[in-house]
């Protein structure tokens, strides 16, 4: 890695650490939303650099759809044991059982959209006034419109017209009672920046990020892991494929890509040559051109 790249990663790291400390200083009950994906894992490393040797000034919060990749849950639990921080888990199944949400039906049914209700209920239950997440501007066009400190109203909804200026790295965390702020410390990072940082810091990741053999079906032009959570029929043909995942989410909407990249350097080279963003492997983003923005307005992260 060149000196330029090292300096650039140092600048991104310093900015993210500054933002995390601003959250700790400005809010009474912040939380770090943890998905088990590479971006939230990177946030945990940044939080360690920002607050060690002390404890994190916030818990980690995971919204569990019940249809997560088992490798992700195993990684989450092992990481929590290693870092010794508090983990709060909100279960989508609890909201299904309580009648707060209705599980989707049909071949393309997914619990991914249902997690918005569980997230909002978890925020309300614990009275979080700021939620830190690993969203980046290069992932999706709706996320490119959002500020680093993104205010949500008392219903958890995002209004693009209420964006606050962030001149000279000054972040305004003032909110009214019932509102909360979503904070994105790595908003200015790219997918390649994250992978270069993971390589530099030697951060372990869930195994699904690396090429492996898995039973898959092809659905809507995407390779999906053949799992009991998919509503499969006689048209679905299970094939053993060499794949990996660029993003981590609900198993019913997260597609794999064919790959033989088993090392981080291989993945970096693969991403550098890719013409498709990592969100291109998320079925939920293909519902409409404004799918992500509509979900964000409804309270999605």
C-alpha positions in Angstrom: 0.0 0.0 0.0 1.4 3.4 -1.0 2.2 6.2 1.5 -0.7 8.2 -0.1 -3.2 5.5 0.7 -1.9 5.2 4.2 -2.2 8.9 4.8 -5.7 8.9 3.3 -6.8 6.0 5.6 -5.4 7.9 8.6 -7.5 11.0 7.6 -10.6 8.9 7.3 -9.9 7.2 10.6 -9.3 10.5 12.4 -12.6 11.9 11.0 -14.6 8.9 12.1 -13.0 8.9 15.6 -13.8 12.6 15.9 -17.5 11.9 15.0 -17.8 9.1 17.5 -16.4 11.3 20.2 -18.9 14.1 19.2 -21.7 11.6 19.6 -20.4 10.6 23.1 -20.2 14.3 24.0 -23.5 15.6 22.6 -26.0 12.8 23.4 -27.2 11.2 26.6 -28.2 7.7 25.3 -26.4 6.8 22.1 -26.2 3.3 20.6 -24.1 1.6 17.9 -26.2 -0.4 15.4 -24.4 -3.6 14.6 -25.4 -5.8 11.7 -22.4 -8.1 11.7 -21.3 -6.7 8.4 -17.9 -5.3 7.5 -19.0 -1.7 7.9 -20.3 -2.1 11.4 -17.3 -4.3 12.3 -15.1 -1.4 11.1 -17.1 0.9 13.4 -16.4 -1.3 16.4 -12.6 -1.1 15.6 -12.9 2.7 15.3 -14.8 2.8 18.7 -12.0 0.9 20.3 -9.5 3.5 19.0 -11.8 6.3 20.2 -12.5 5.1 23.7 -10.1 2.5 24.9 -8.9 1.7 27.5 -12.3 2.8 28.8 -15.6 1.1 28.0 -17.7 2.2 25.0 -20.1 5.0 26.0 -22.9 3.2 24.2 -24.2 -0.4 23.8 -24.2 -2.3 20.5 -27.7 -3.0 19.1 -28.5 -5.7 16.7 -31.9 -6.1 15.0 -32.2 -9.8 14.4 -34.7 -10.8 11.6 -34.4 -14.4 12.6 -33.3 -15.1 9.1 -29.7 -14.0 9.5 -26.7 -16.0 8.2 -25.6 -18.3 11.0 -22.0 -17.2 10.3 -22.9 -13.6 11.1 -24.6 -14.5 14.5 -21.6 -16.7 15.4 -19.2 -13.8 14.6 -21.3 -11.4 16.6 -21.4 -13.5 19.7 -17.7 -14.2 19.6 -16.8 -10.6 19.0 -19.0 -9.5 22.0 -17.1 -12.0 24.2 -13.8 -10.6 23.0 -14.5 -6.9 23.4 -16.6 -7.2 26.6 -19.2 -4.6 25.6 -23.0 -4.7 26.1 -25.2 -6.1 23.3 -28.9 -5.4 23.0 -30.8 -7.6 20.5 -34.2 -6.7 19.1 -36.0 -9.6 17.6 -38.3 -9.3 14.6 -40.0 -12.5 15.7 -41.2 -10.7 18.8 -43.0 -8.1 16.7 -44.5 -10.8 14.5 -45.8 -12.7 17.6 -47.2 -9.4 19.1 -49.0 -8.6 15.9 -47.0 -5.4 15.3 -46.0 -6.6 11.8 -47.4 -9.1 9.4 -45.0 -11.6 7.8 -44.9 -11.3 4.0 -46.3 -14.1 1.8 -45.3 -15.3 -1.6 -42.2 -16.5 -3.4 -40.2 -13.3 -2.7 -41.3 -12.9 0.9 -38.6 -11.4 3.2 -38.4 -10.1 6.8 -36.0 -7.4 5.8 -38.6 -4.6 5.7 -40.1 -5.8 9.0 -37.0 -4.9 10.9 -37.9 -1.2 10.7 -40.6 -1.6 13.2 -38.3 -3.6 15.5 -35.7 -1.0 15.2 -38.1 1.9 16.1 -39.5 -0.1 19.0 -36.0 -0.8 20.3 -35.0 2.8 20.1 -38.2 3.8 21.9 -37.8 1.1 24.6 -34.3 2.1 25.5 -34.8 5.9 24.7 -31.8 6.1 22.4 -31.3 9.7 21.2 -28.6 8.8 18.7 -27.9 5.6 16.6 -24.6 5.2 15.0 -24.4 3.2 11.8 -22.1 2.1 9.0 -23.9 3.5 6.0 -21.7 5.1 3.3 -22.6 7.6 0.6 -21.3 5.4 -2.2 -23.6 2.5 -1.4 -26.9 4.0 -2.8 -28.2 7.3 -4.1 -30.6 7.9 -1.2 -27.7 7.5 1.3 -25.7 10.0 -0.8 -28.3 12.6 0.1 -28.0 12.1 3.9 -25.8 14.1 6.3 -23.4 12.6 8.8 -25.8 13.7 11.6 -29.3 12.9 10.2 -32.2 14.0 12.3 -35.3 11.7 12.5 -38.6 12.9 13.8 -40.6 11.4 16.8 -41.9 8.7 14.4 -38.3 7.8 13.3 -38.9 9.2 9.9 -36.3 11.0 7.7 -37.2 14.2 5.9 -34.6 15.1 3.2 -35.8 18.7 3.4 -34.7 18.9 7.1 -31.0 18.3 6.4 -28.7 20.4 8.5 -25.6 22.1 7.1 -22.3 20.6 8.3 -19.8 23.2 7.5 -16.2 23.1 8.9 -17.0 19.6 10.5 -19.4 21.2 13.0 -22.2 18.7 13.8 -25.5 19.9 15.3 -26.9 17.3 17.6 -29.7 19.4 19.1 -33.1 17.6 19.0 -36.5 17.9 20.4 -37.9 15.3 22.8 -38.8 12.1 21.0 -36.5 12.8 18.1 -33.3 11.0 17.5 -30.2 11.3 15.2 -28.8 8.7 13.0 -25.0 9.2 12.8 -22.7 7.9 10.0 -19.0 8.2 10.9 -17.8 6.4 7.8 -20.2 8.2 5.4 -17.1 9.6 3.5 -15.6 6.1 3.0 -15.9 4.0 0.0 -16.2 0.2 -0.2 -12.6 0.0 -1.1 -11.6 2.3 1.7 -13.3 -0.1 4.2 -11.5 -3.1 2.7 -8.2 -1.3 2.7 -8.7 -0.4 6.4 -9.7 -3.9 7.3 -6.5 -5.2 5.6 -4.4 -2.6 7.4 -5.9 -3.3 10.8 -6.0 -7.0 10.2 -9.7 -7.2 11.3 -11.3 -10.6 11.3 -14.6 -11.0 9.4 -17.4 -13.5 9.0 -16.4 -16.3 6.7 -19.2 -15.5 4.2 -17.2 -12.5 2.9 -14.7 -14.9 1.4 -15.3 -17.4 -1.4 -16.7 -20.7 -0.4 -19.0 -23.4 -1.8 -22.7 -23.0 -1.1 -26.0 -24.4 -2.4 -27.7 -21.7 -4.3 -30.7 -21.0 -6.5 -31.0 -18.3 -9.2 -33.9 -16.0 -8.5 -34.6 -12.7 -10.4 -31.2 -13.0 -12.0 -29.4 -13.2 -8.6 -27.7 -16.1 -6.8 -29.5 -16.7 -3.5 -28.4 -19.1 -0.7 -30.7 -22.1 -0.8 -32.1 -22.0 2.7 -35.3 -23.0 4.5 -36.2 -19.3 4.8 -36.7 -19.0 1.0 -40.1 -20.0 -0.3 -38.9 -22.4 -3.0 -40.9 -24.3 -5.5 -40.3 -26.8 -8.4 -38.9 -24.1 -10.6 -36.0 -23.5 -8.2 -33.0 -25.6 -9.1 -30.4 -26.0 -6.4 -26.8 -25.8 -7.6 -23.5 -25.9 -5.8 -21.6 -22.7 -6.6 -18.4 -21.0 -5.6 -19.6 -17.7 -4.1 -19.1 -15.0 -1.5 -21.2 -12.1 -0.2 -20.3 -8.4 -0.6 -22.9 -7.3 1.9 -24.6 -8.9 4.9 -28.3 -8.9 5.5 -31.4 -11.0 5.8 -30.8 -14.3 3.9 -34.0 -13.9 2.0 -32.8 -10.7 0.2 -29.0 -10.8 0.2 -27.6 -12.3 -3.0 -24.2 -13.8 -3.5 -21.7 -13.3 -6.3 -19.6 -15.9 -8.0 -16.1 -15.6 -6.7 -12.8 -17.3 -6.0 -11.5 -14.5 -3.8 -10.3 -16.2 -0.6 -7.9 -13.5 0.6 -8.5 -9.8 1.2 -6.1 -8.8 -1.6 -8.2 -10.9 -4.0 -11.4 -9.2 -2.8 -9.8 -5.7 -3.2 -8.8 -6.6 -6.8 -12.3 -8.0 -7.5 -14.0 -4.9 -6.2 -11.7 -2.6 -8.1 -12.8 -4.3 -11.3 -16.5 -4.5 -10.5 -19.0 -2.4 -12.4 -21.8 -3.1 -9.9 -22.1 -1.6 -6.4 -22.4 -3.9 -3.4 -26.1 -2.9 -3.0 -26.7 -4.4 -6.4 -26.7 -7.7 -4.5 -29.7 -6.6 -2.3 -33.0 -7.7 -3.6 -34.9 -5.2 -1.4 -33.3 -2.3 -3.2 -34.7 -3.5 -6.5 -38.4 -3.0 -5.6 -38.4 0.5 -7.1 -35.9 3.2 -8.0 -36.8 5.0 -4.7 -36.9 1.8 -2.6 -34.2 2.8 -0.2 -35.4 6.4 0.2 -38.9 5.2 0.9 -37.7 2.9 3.6 -35.6 5.6 5.2 -38.6 7.9 5.3 -40.4 5.1 7.1 -37.7 4.8 9.8 -35.3 2.3 8.2 -31.7 3.0 9.0 
